[in-house]
Amino acid sequence: MGIAAFLATRSEDSTLVTRVRGAYDTSIDDFSDFEAHMPLFHDDFGTPAGDAVEAPDGVFTRTYPRATVTVDCGNYTYAIAKTRA
């Protein structure tokens, strides 16, 4: 959900920040479930065509050249539909 929400809401100068293993984060030993290991993290969808559109209420969709991102805030679900450029 985190990557989809970021893609739906990011501005031109946004940066996605992930966990950093360091002195302040030594209590977390297992990062195996973290999203950074997902192949999706390495995809380049391009520059968004515009802002996200809300329709119906609570469902936000944003179009990229190589994907369409949908975030449903009411059901806490998302979809990233990859397309060809």
N, C-alpha and C positions, 0 to 999 in steps of 0.2 A: 504494500500500500504506500510505503514511503516514497518510492521512486515515482509512482504514478501521481501522487499528490504534488510532488516537486515539479514534475513535467507540466501539470495542469495549471500551476500557479506561479511559476518562476517568472522573474523579470529579466530584462536583457543582461543585467550584471549579477544575477544570482549565482551562488556557489553551493553545491550540495556537499555538506560536511558529514563525514562518517566518523565512527569511533576511531580513536587513536590509542594504541596500546602504549602507555607511558607510565611515569611515576604516579600520576593522579588516577590511573585506571587499572592498577595492579590487582584489584579485587575480582576482576572479570577474567577467568581463565579459559573459558570456552567460547570462542567466536565462531564455531562451526555453523551456527544457524544465521549468521549475520548476512545481510543482503549483499555485501561487497563481493561475496563469492558467486553471486548470480551472474550468468552470462549477460543478462539484461543490462547490467551496470556498464558494459563495454559497448553497447549499441549507440550509434550516432543517428538520431532521428532528424537532424537538421534544425533550422531556425523555425520557430512556430509561425504559422500563417497569420495569427492574430491572438487575441485573448480567448480564454475559455468562455464558452457559452453555457448558461444554465437553462436547461430544458429537459425534462420537467423539473419542478422544484427539487433542489438538493442534488441534482445530477449535472455534473460539469463535464463538458467535452471540449477538447482542444486538438486542433489539427496541426500536424507537422508534415513535412514533405514525405517522410518515410514511416509515419505512424499516426494513428488516431488514439488519443488517450481519453478515457472516460473514468470519472470518479463518482461513485454514488455514495453520498454522505449519509443518506438515510439507512442504507443497508450495509454500509462499511465494506463495499466491494469496489473493485476496479477492473479495467480491461485496457490492455495496450495491444491494439491491432496493428501489426506491422504491415506496411504496404511497400510496393516497389516505387522508386523514384523515377 
